[in-house]
Amino acid sequence: MSTAIKTLKLPFLRLNRAKADEFARLQTLNTSVANGILALPKTERRALTSKAFAHIEIGSAWINQTIRNTNARTKVQQFRCLPLETNNQNWTLHKVGDTYSISFGLQRGIKKRAPLAVHSANHQQWLETVLEGRASSGSIKLWCSREGIWYACLSVSMDVPDVEPTGRWIGLDRGQNVPVSAATPGGPVIFWKAKRIRHIRRVYARRRMQLQAAGKHRAVKKLERRERRMITHINHGLSKEVVALTARCNAGIRLEDLSDIRQRGRQRRTTKTDAGHNRDYWPFFQLEQFITYKAHLAGVVVEKVPAAYTSKSCHHCGALGTRRRHHFVCPRCAYHAHADANAAQNIRDWQGLYCPLVLEAPADGAHGMPLNTVWEAAG
């Protein structure tokens, strides 16, 4: 059995101004407590408990979590804002009719219940599993957005049975021109285009350049956050479609291991100046995380394979071919294909690194070896 963890970000339902101001005041107080802890020597920080802050009106469980969070941030000199957080023992989930609510004691000796706005069917399913006892509740964090909306971030964990591989795989090749190419088991290769991502990158890079020249630094940060949210939304949609396709095919997912790709891969200067093709803007790891955790919840096996030569090897004979943009040509067997489709098929059918050898017998046919015999040595 393995454990799947998900964080539910749920806004409070009809939170009035008095409660919102109370949350903001206690968050400011919590931040000042954390900054006071940072001013102490490290030896004194580790020995702190909630007894040292008995004069603070925030509950002791919340203060203990603040102490733990502060000690964990070893490189922070001062907090601008530290949200209120506590563990699973200090909040309870309730349901009355169709309304979900949570009760927690934020202030010492006072426990209140606040309703939540739940609009997603996926969130409702997770909350129902907590109420039924099939999932365990984790920590809770009170967080305020830049628009002034207060959220309860609930951590929920559930045991997921380990899934055995079915022997069928879908190979996923990730790239910049084509974000995902999926080679289905024995079927066609499906492409997801990157035209929208490149357009967003270029448009926002141009806007940031104009705002930077005008000295509007806050507007630049705002654009960066908006662009990040848009790309994250696209990656969520891509990963959801990939996992749904894999579940329909009753197969597992094979991904190429792209660790340190930014350090290993070289880029031309003209490529780096184009925000649509700059590899530094490529969110391949985020997409991998989304695919992994969604597949984990759907009961789909995920396997990583080495990325070496997956884009250069011929899927038919294994020889090294020539790739020119989207076109792949094998000089040995004259195989022509889309370069990303060829790479996805290599990932799907990966069985280990191998090198094709062509051994020719002597002209007189000594040793009884026929001419042009092909041997494949598995590595």
Secondary structure, 3 states (H helix, E strand, C coil): CEEEEEEEEEEECCCCHHHHHHHHHHHHHHHHHHHHHHCCCHHHHHCCCHHHHCCCCECHHHHHHHHHHHHHCCCCCCCCCCCEEECHHHEEEEEECCEEEEEEEEECCEEEEEEECCCCHHHHHHHHHHHHCCCEEEEEEEEECCCCCEEEEEEEEEEECCCCCCCCEEEEEECCCCCEEEECCCCCEEEECCHHHHHHHHHHHHHHHHHHHCCCHHHHHHHHHHHHHHHHHHHHHHHHHHHHHHHHCCCEEEEEECCCHHHHCCCCHHHHHCCCCCHHHCCHHHHHHHHHHHHHHHCCCEEEEECCCCCCECCCCCCECEEECCEEECCCCCCEEEHHHHHHHHHHCCCCCEEEEEECCCCCCHHHCCCCEEEEEEC
